[in-house]
Amino acid sequence: MAKKASKKKMPTKYIFVVGGVMSGVGKGVTTASIARILTGKGYNVSAIKVDPYVNVDAGTMNPIEHGEVFVTEDGDETDQDIGNYERFLNKNIYRENYMTTGRVYLSVIQKERNLEYGGKCVQVVPHIPMEVRERIERAVKKTGAEIMVIEIGGTVGEYENLLFLEAARYMHMENPEDVQFVMVSYLPVPAKIGEMKTKPTQHAVRSLNGAGIQPDFIVARSVVDIDEPRRKKIAIFCNVAKDDVISAPDVRSIYDIPLNFEKNSLGDNILKKFGLKPRKKDLDDWKKMVNRANDPKDKVTIGIVGKYFATGDFTLSDSYISVIEALKHAGMANRAKVVMEWINTDEVESKGTAMLKKYDGIIVPQGWGSRGSEGKIRTIQYCRENKVPYFGLCYGMQMAVIEFARNVLKFKDANSEEVDPKTKYPVIHIMPGQKELLAKKQYGGTIRLGGWPCQIIPGTHLAKAYKKLGKEGVISERHRHRYEYNNEFREQFEKADLKVCGTSPDGKIVEAVEITNHPFFIGTQFHPEYISRPLDPHPLFVEFVKACLKKK
């Protein structure tokens, strides 16, 4: 009997997303949205972020300059766009899906030292682009992606991303039917002129052409929809079909973007150029989520007390993007609009806690170092004493432990060894093995990172929150820290009602604390915000917003 012919595997398809004119206008969410749309059409899709920085990873970058450091399940410190990929695709993205100039060069140099190039003269071209390509292929193998969407950071014409564009050009040259290019370009509407201008985009496309690449699609980012005259002008001068100029106006939420792109048939047109057909058309769960987000029944105001906001005269929230999105997801689950306001810790220190009275709940997110720590401690004391829902994330948990030690246990000058290495009461101390790394100035990638198991203690507020969404026992949460709760003081804390509600499975590392006699007072050493997604909100954020609504 003849064997049934096996189905031929589809060659992997690649979509490179590049930026024109200016950065920060939405390449990351465009990449995530394209991936979401194609997932909804029945394909296995993943995404890669290419950062042109010489940093090996994002872990040592200043969050005010670069935005949040997002930590993957396998412990990679990445760009915040990886977080968006996870949130839109509703699945984990791994270290194979993130690369930087530093990471690529380091790998090539290590290979050269190991004689892996067989004594050849190792050159920037072609060996760096070849390494980039190999890394893309490794990510495809890791994820099993049928379609891989690759975001190249920065904008065309920048010296630092030329080698990544060169790798993309190689791939297109060898298999043009398997590679497409999407340019995300901003079209300004100057207030004094009142007309959308296309010339910057035309110049950006010519720069891309100079790198040997012609875009298949141009995503026209602007404050408003692109009109027909401007669409025709871009089509003529940028050598693309009129239907391949995709309107991308400002929208209420980033989660509206996939649906907006579908109005322009972007997903179907991408598949058509690849010679593929939709296997299904299913964005129903996404549409329901967006409709819920856009139709809140209530409103809650939450203060976020941190120190990574200010840059000159401007306030930037990118340092805490995962916290922001997790609160939005929790708002959707509670049919409530979450209004977030930023409070600089320095202001709490100088002006006092009276400014906190307007908030239905307070979050103290991640942070490092001593600056602003006293403002955070005063904020937490206010929340504890006035029964204001409080959620402390990583450093926010550590500050809650210090506040409780000082004001309830009366351990005068209790502190973290990070802030005061000589404190008499080191209620937060450095993790074993970290002192040696600090002494050697080994900072990058040396802290506790990635997903770690947490044993939830039954009968706690923490356990109740997880159980409502069907999670109990041992769960996995992501970490990014060097200091931890000092178990020497654990008995005193527990007797005074700062309960340990989550630990490592062996009980040695405290993962979460709570005050039982409080509407919501929970601190987690882990970062629940990293795994919250619009289609799967994190239970702790859901319960926090619910408590804020009750207080209101």
DOPALUM-598314 format. One line per 2 residues: their letters; for each residue x, y, z of C-alpha. Coordinates in pm, whole numbers, plus 50000, padded with zeros to 5 digits. Layout:
N
a> X/Y/Z | ...
***
This chain:
552
ma> 50000/50000/50000 | 50145/50334/49894
kk> 50232/50579/50167 | 50027/50897/50182
as> 50238/51189/50063 | 50340/51412/50352
kk> 50227/51771/50341 | 50508/52000/50229
km> 50614/52247/50498 | 50556/52611/50414
pt> 50880/52812/50384 | 50904/53063/50668
ky> 50792/53411/50571 | 50961/53726/50704
if> 50824/54077/50749 | 51073/54352/50837
vv> 50926/54663/51002 | 51144/54973/50971
gg> 51101/55335/51076 | 51110/55653/50876
vm> 51131/56023/50975 | 51135/55980/51355
sg> 51138/55715/51626 | 50875/55659/51892
vg> 50572/55675/51662 | 50467/55311/51682
kg> 50696/55060/51510 | 50664/54831/51811
vt> 50285/54830/51824 | 50271/54809/51443
ta> 50489/54496/51460 | 50274/54354/51740
si> 49952/54439/51553 | 50066/54275/51230
ar> 50159/53965/51430 | 49819/53966/51604
il> 49629/54000/51274 | 49818/53717/51106
tg> 49769/53498/51415 | 49397/53564/51379
kg> 49422/53438/51020 | 49543/53100/51140
yn> 49922/53123/51118 | 50188/53057/51380
vs> 50345/53401/51418 | 50623/53536/51635
ai> 50819/53863/51650 | 51180/53976/51691
kv> 51314/54310/51817 | 51645/54439/51683
dp> 51800/54716/51895 | 52086/54905/51727
yv> 52257/54984/52059 | 52603/54850/52142
nv> 52466/54745/52483 | 52452/54366/52505
da> 52102/54388/52654 | 51869/54656/52791
gt> 51949/54581/53155 | 52204/54858/53205
mn> 52014/55127/53014 | 51862/55426/53193
pi> 51482/55374/53191 | 51418/55747/53141
eh> 51621/55744/52821 | 51527/55402/52688
ge> 51200/55313/52856 | 51115/55005/53058
vf> 51342/54703/53072 | 51111/54409/53000
vt> 51213/54070/53141 | 51126/53752/52952
ed> 51033/53419/53110 | 51384/53286/53039
gd> 51546/53585/53207 | 51651/53814/52924
et> 51651/54190/52990 | 51498/54333/52673
dq> 51342/54636/52514 | 50985/54727/52611
di> 50859/54627/52265 | 50907/54261/52356
gn> 50641/54325/52622 | 50402/54449/52356
ye> 50468/54141/52144 | 50377/53919/52440
rf> 50066/54120/52522 | 49936/54118/52163
ln> 50026/53757/52084 | 49923/53632/52429
kn> 50229/53407/52450 | 50587/53417/52572
iy> 50870/53564/52368 | 51219/53432/52443
re> 51578/53561/52440 | 51628/53424/52088
ny> 51382/53691/51973 | 51590/53984/52093
mt> 51920/54111/51959 | 52135/54420/51989
tg> 52442/54542/51802 | 52646/54459/52113
rv> 52508/54107/52131 | 52577/54043/51762
yl> 52933/54178/51771 | 53011/53994/52094
sv> 52899/53666/51936 | 53107/53722/51622
iq> 53416/53810/51827 | 53370/53502/52047
ke> 53340/53283/51735 | 53657/53436/51591
rn> 53843/53367/51918 | 53720/53006/51904
le> 53845/52966/51542 | 53489/52904/51423
yg> 53561/53103/51107 | 53844/52866/51016
gk> 54115/53133/51008 | 53931/53364/50767
cv> 53964/53740/50783 | 53648/53827/50980
qv> 53487/54141/50837 | 53198/54366/50932
vp> 53043/54277/50596 | 52947/54001/50539
hi> 53002/53840/50881 | 52789/54074/51095
pm> 52482/54053/50863 | 52536/53675/50845
ev> 52528/53656/51226 | 52206/53861/51227
re> 52051/53618/50980 | 52161/53316/51185
ri> 52000/53468/51493 | 51674/53523/51305
er> 51680/53159/51195 | 51744/53044/51554
av> 51440/53240/51669 | 51230/53075/51397
kk> 51349/52732/51511 | 51279/52814/51877
tg> 50926/52945/51813 | 50824/52732/51514
ae> 50699/53051/51350 | 50554/53024/51002
im> 50566/53403/50979 | 50829/53604/51168
vi> 50779/53979/51206 | 51109/54162/51271
ei> 51123/54518/51402 | 51447/54707/51329
gg> 51489/54983/51587 | 51563/55345/51504
tv> 51499/55501/51163 | 51634/55447/50813
ge> 51942/55650/50733 | 52092/55600/51079
ye> 52441/55457/51063 | 52385/55215/51349
nl> 52110/55008/51186 | 52264/54977/50836
lf> 52404/54630/50905 | 52063/54500/51011
le> 51911/54643/50693 | 52191/54474/50501
aa> 52095/54139/50656 | 51735/54198/50555
ry> 51845/54290/50201 | 52040/53963/50174
mh> 51737/53765/50278 | 51513/53941/50028
me> 51768/53905/49748 | 51787/53528/49796
np> 51413/53464/49848 | 51213/53769/49737
ed> 50883/53580/49757 | 50939/53513/50128
vq> 51038/53861/50252 | 50836/54183/50281
fv> 50911/54529/50417 | 50681/54764/50607
mv> 50787/55122/50670 | 50623/55311/50957
sy> 50657/55681/50881 | 50518/55991/51047
lp> 50322/56247/50845 | 50321/56579/51034
vp> 50033/56826/51022 | 50197/57159/51117
ak> 49949/57375/51310 | 50037/57692/51121
ig> 49999/57520/50784 | 49704/57291/50852
em> 49803/57039/50586 | 49943/56688/50614
kt> 50297/56682/50473 | 50435/56378/50286
kp> 50782/56506/50195 | 50959/56364/50506
tq> 50818/56020/50421 | 50932/56052/50061
ha> 51287/56125/50180 | 51273/55832/50425
vr> 51173/55592/50146 | 51461/55718/49931
sl> 51700/55650/50219 | 51560/55298/50241
ng> 51600/55259/49865 | 51962/55365/49913
ag> 52007/55059/50135 | 51877/54843/49851
iq> 51527/54798/49995 | 51186/54895/49857
pd> 50896/54894/50106 | 50592/54682/50023
fi> 50370/54880/50262 | 50388/55226/50414
va> 50207/55275/50744 | 50114/55642/50749
rs> 50124/55750/51113 | 49965/56083/51191
vv> 49722/56259/51423 | 49442/56195/51170
di> 49356/55957/50887 | 49551/56006/50567
de> 49331/56156/50296 | 49309/56047/49932
pr> 49536/56320/49780 | 49815/56241/50029
rk> 49770/55865/49976 | 49807/55910/49599
ki> 50112/56131/49643 | 50288/55874/49861
ai> 50197/55596/49616 | 50342/55789/49320
fc> 50660/55919/49480 | 50735/55616/49697
nv> 50662/55353/49432 | 50395/55159/49621
ak> 50037/55067/49532 | 49777/55310/49665
dd> 49608/55032/49865 | 49941/54956/50031
vi> 49951/55296/50200 | 49795/55210/50536
sa> 49628/55482/50739 | 49736/55484/51105
pd> 49583/55779/51289 | 49604/55831/51664
vr> 49360/55597/51839 | 49215/55568/52190
si> 49419/55262/52277 | 49703/55063/52122
yd> 49465/54766/52124 | 49252/54942/51860
ip> 49540/54931/51611 | 49494/54573/51475
ln> 49127/54646/51408 | 49217/54975/51241
fe> 49469/54798/51017 | 49208/54542/50922
kn> 48989/54823/50787 | 49270/54870/50534
sl> 49286/54491/50469 | 49651/54490/50572
gd> 49653/54126/50682 | 49491/53994/50365
ni> 49720/54204/50146 | 50031/54076/50327
lk> 49918/53716/50277 | 49833/53784/49912
kf> 50186/53913/49845 | 50320/53594/50006
gl> 50090/53382/49790 | 49899/53266/50098
kp> 49532/53257/50193 | 49371/53309/50534
rk> 49313/52978/50708 | 49050/53146/50921
kd> 48933/53494/51012 | 48920/53520/51386
ld> 48977/53843/51574 | 48653/53796/51768
dw> 48818/53771/52111 | 49023/54081/52031
kk> 48713/54276/51918 | 48526/54181/52235
mv> 48819/54295/52448 | 48844/54630/52265
nr> 48468/54688/52290 | 48485/54620/52663
an> 48777/54860/52700 | 48593/55133/52511
dp> 48270/55096/52710 | 48361/55131/53081
kd> 48083/55144/53342 | 48288/55308/53615
kv> 48607/55505/53673 | 48890/55479/53924
ti> 49188/55708/53984 | 49520/55552/54077
gi> 49841/55730/54173 | 50173/55582/54061
vg> 50453/55700/54287 | 50793/55665/54124
ky> 51105/55849/54013 | 51155/55760/53647
fa> 50917/56016/53495 | 51097/56343/53446
tg> 51308/56430/53144 | 51359/56805/53128
df> 51021/56974/53113 | 50843/56656/53006
tl> 50690/56362/53190 | 50741/56023/53027
sd> 50564/55708/53139 | 50754/55454/52928
sy> 50963/55353/53230 | 50652/55180/53369
is> 50477/55071/53049 | 50400/54716/53172
vi> 50241/54854/53490 | 50030/55093/53283
ea> 49909/54817/53053 | 49842/54576/53343
lk> 49620/54842/53504 | 49435/54886/53174
ha> 49380/54510/53151 | 49249/54507/53509
gm> 49022/54799/53425 | 48874/54606/53133
an> 48810/54306/53359 | 48625/54534/53604
ra> 48449/54734/53328 | 48619/55047/53464
kv> 48829/55321/53314 | 49158/55347/53504
vm> 49286/55703/53525 | 49655/55707/53614
ew> 49840/56004/53757 | 50214/56029/53808
in> 50355/56139/54142 | 50727/56204/54172
td> 50868/56072/54500 | 51064/56394/54545
ev> 50734/56584/54562 | 50600/56358/54837
es> 50920/56422/55033 | 50895/56801/54991
kg> 50516/56857/55001 | 50388/56576/55220
ta> 50115/56315/55173 | 49816/56551/55149
ml> 49847/56527/54770 | 49757/56155/54792
kk> 49401/56209/54925 | 49246/56228/54576
yd> 49349/55874/54479 | 49142/55556/54509
gi> 49459/55347/54522 | 49836/55377/54509
iv> 50108/55177/54334 | 50478/55201/54410
pq> 50652/55025/54120 | 51006/54903/54063
gw> 51308/55121/54130 | 51673/55123/54225
gs> 51896/55318/54464 | 51833/55561/54744
rg> 51687/55865/54566 | 51318/55905/54643
se> 51306/55613/54888 | 51185/55828/55180
gk> 50899/55963/54965 | 50793/55609/54889
ir> 50805/55511/55257 | 50587/55809/55354
ti> 50342/55718/55076 | 50317/55360/55202
qy> 50263/55473/55562 | 49976/55693/55442
cr> 49817/55398/55257 | 49857/55160/55550
en> 49719/55398/55812 | 49432/55531/55599
kv> 49324/55194/55453 | 49400/55308/55096
py> 49450/55012/54859 | 49823/54969/54810
fg> 50015/54754/54562 | 50396/54740/54589
lc> 50593/54594/54301 | 50947/54467/54370
yg> 51110/54779/54521 | 50756/54879/54625
mq> 50736/54561/54836 | 51078/54627/54989
ma> 50979/54981/55081 | 50659/54846/55243
vi> 50866/54613/55460 | 51091/54902/55565
ef> 50793/55128/55644 | 50633/54858/55859
ar> 50960/54792/56041 | 51007/55160/56125
nv> 50654/55260/56217 | 50494/54941/56355
lk> 50787/54738/56491 | 50963/55062/56593
fk> 51294/54954/56439 | 51432/55306/56411
da> 51629/55363/56091 | 51538/55020/55947
ns> 51641/55014/55584 | 51759/54821/55283
ee> 52129/54746/55249 | 52099/54898/54904
vd> 52017/55238/55060 | 52215/55209/55385
pk> 52470/54925/55394 | 52541/54996/55765
tk> 52181/54999/55891 | 52123/54834/56229
yp> 51802/54675/56097 | 51870/54542/55742
vi> 51514/54417/55689 | 51596/54407/55316
hi> 51939/54264/55247 | 52149/54160/54951
mp> 52086/53814/54809 | 52355/53549/54871
gq> 52611/53549/54592 | 52540/53906/54483
ke> 52802/54079/54702 | 53086/53922/54506
ll> 52933/54033/54176 | 52897/54391/54300
ak> 53256/54392/54425 | 53369/54293/54075
kq> 53136/54555/53922 | 52952/54283/53731
yg> 52613/54451/53693 | 52467/54343/53359
gt> 52259/54025/53361 | 52375/53923/53712
ir> 52061/53984/53919 | 51776/53737/53981
lg> 51598/53732/53648 | 51311/53560/53468
gw> 51040/53321/53577 | 51071/53159/53920
pc> 50822/52939/54107 | 50622/53091/54391
qi> 50433/52887/54649 | 50110/53067/54737
ip> 50022/53035/55105 | 49656/52923/55147
gt> 49406/53147/55323 | 49579/53474/55227
hl> 49446/53762/55019 | 49708/53661/54761
ak> 49569/53307/54743 | 49212/53434/54704
ay> 49313/53663/54416 | 49485/53386/54222
kk> 49214/53130/54294 | 48945/53350/54135
lg> 49121/53299/53803 | 49185/52932/53864
ke> 49545/52961/53984 | 49664/52813/54310
gv> 49953/52620/54464 | 50279/52693/54284
is> 50270/52960/54015 | 50546/53118/53805
er> 50625/53490/53820 | 50907/53697/53675
hr> 51182/53869/53873 | 51439/54144/53837
hr> 51612/54221/54167 | 51933/54194/54368
ye> 51801/54251/54723 | 51538/54056/54918
yn> 51336/54021/55239 | 51556/53932/55538
ne> 51419/53618/55706 | 51588/53707/56036
fr> 51300/53947/56103 | 51022/53728/55965
eq> 50876/53616/56299 | 50846/53975/56426
fe> 50679/54090/56107 | 50427/53806/56106
ka> 50330/53859/56471 | 50258/54226/56394
dl> 50036/54132/56093 | 50270/54183/55796
kv> 50215/53828/55673 | 50426/53636/55428
cg> 50180/53516/55161 | 50413/53375/54897
ts> 50753/53205/54911 | 50989/52999/54699
pd> 50882/52631/54707 | 51147/52558/54973
gk> 51016/52846/55186 | 51352/53024/55200
iv> 51284/53325/54973 | 50992/53554/55056
ea> 50807/53640/54736 | 50509/53838/54868
ve> 50378/54003/55185 | 50039/54141/55285
it> 49848/54302/55567 | 49542/54091/55644
nh> 49340/54366/55813 | 49340/54599/55514
pf> 49121/54634/55200 | 49426/54563/54982
fi> 49785/54587/55096 | 50008/54351/54900
gt> 50373/54371/54804 | 50535/54131/54560
qf> 50907/54077/54508 | 50818/53961/54159
hp> 50677/54167/53871 | 50319/54052/53798
ey> 50288/54329/53538 | 50521/54142/53301
is> 50274/53859/53241 | 49949/54057/53235
rp> 49783/54055/52891 | 49463/54210/52758
ld> 49315/53867/52689 | 49448/53731/53021
ph> 49465/54005/53289 | 49679/53938/53593
pl> 49465/53842/53898 | 49652/54070/54141
fv> 49592/54378/53927 | 49228/54274/53877
ef> 49176/54248/54254 | 49366/54571/54319
vk> 49141/54769/54083 | 48836/54599/54236
ac> 48948/54712/54583 | 49002/55066/54452
lk> 48648/55069/54313 | 48509/54957/54649
kk> 48698/55233/54830 | 48562/55486/54585
***
